[in-house]
Amino acid sequence: MTNIVIGSVGVFIASIFWGSNFVVCRGYDLPPDGMHFVLLMSTGILLVGIFTLFSSALNEEGDFEVLFSPEGILGGFVWAIGNFLTVPIIQNAGLGIGF
């Protein structure tokens, strides 16, 4: 498959499940500051990232090739801020209005 097909399938799957990870904020009595949610979400993101690193970072010689990306750090920072603000937004505005 070409990269365009793989990317399109990934975008389609992501659009179906977008926001489903925030549904648990409404069903459980979480602390109002959002730190518990951020801890659990960050742990899940870290584990998936480590799994992805070890499964796809091999080059032709069989060595790990990890690239430093400032854009990735900026994206992770914005994502972390969004996760931190998710619980207060959902508790104050609701799930439908908050997103």
N, C-alpha and C positions, 0 to 999 in steps of 0.2 A: 504494500500500500504506500501511497505517496504521503508526504508530510501534510499536504492540504487535507486529504481525507482523514488522516488521524486527528489533526487539529479540529476539523469540523465535527467529528464524532465526539471528541472531548468537550467541545463547546455545547453540543446538544445535550449531552449527559449532565453537564454542570448546570445548564439552564433549567432542567427538570428538577434537580435537587437543590437549587439555590435557596438558601435560608432555612432549610429543614433542620439544620443543627441548632437553630435558635428557638425551636418549638419547646425544647425542654425548659427554657427560662420561664415559660408561662405555666407549665405543669407542676413545678416544684417550688417550694418555699426557699428561694436562694437569699443569701444575705444581700442587702440593698446596694452595697458598694461594688459588687461584681467581681471581687477578687477570686472567689471560689470558682466561678465560671471561667475566668481567665486562666487560672492554674490548670484546670482540666483541659481546656481547649489548647493551651500551649503545650501541654504534655502530649496530646494527640498529634499536634502538628509536628513536634520534634520527632516523635517515633516514626511517623510517615516519612519525614525528611531523611532520617537516618536510613530507613529501609530503601528509599529511592536512591540515596547516595551509593549504598553498597550494591545495589542491583544494576545501576546504569552508569557508573563513573569509570568504567574500565576503558582504557584506550587499546590500540592495536597490540601493544606489547604485554597486556595483561596487568598494567599498573593503574593505580588510581590517579585520575586527573581531575583535581578540584580547582575550579576557577573562582577567583574573587570577583564579585559583581556589586558595585555600589548601587546599581538600580535594584538589585535584590534586597539589599539592606534597607533602602528607602521604602520599598514595597512591604517588607516585613514590619517596619516601624508603623506605617499607616494601618496595616492589618491589625497589629497589636493594639493600637489606639482604638480602632473600631470595635475590637472584641472587648476591650475594657469598658467602653461606653454602652455596650449592648444591653446589659442588665438594667441600668438606670433608665434607658430609653424605653425598653419594653415595659418596665414597671410603671413608668409615668405616662407614656403615651399609648401603650398597647402594641400588640404585635402587628396589626394591620397598618396603623398610622405611623409607627416607628420605621417601617420599611416602605 
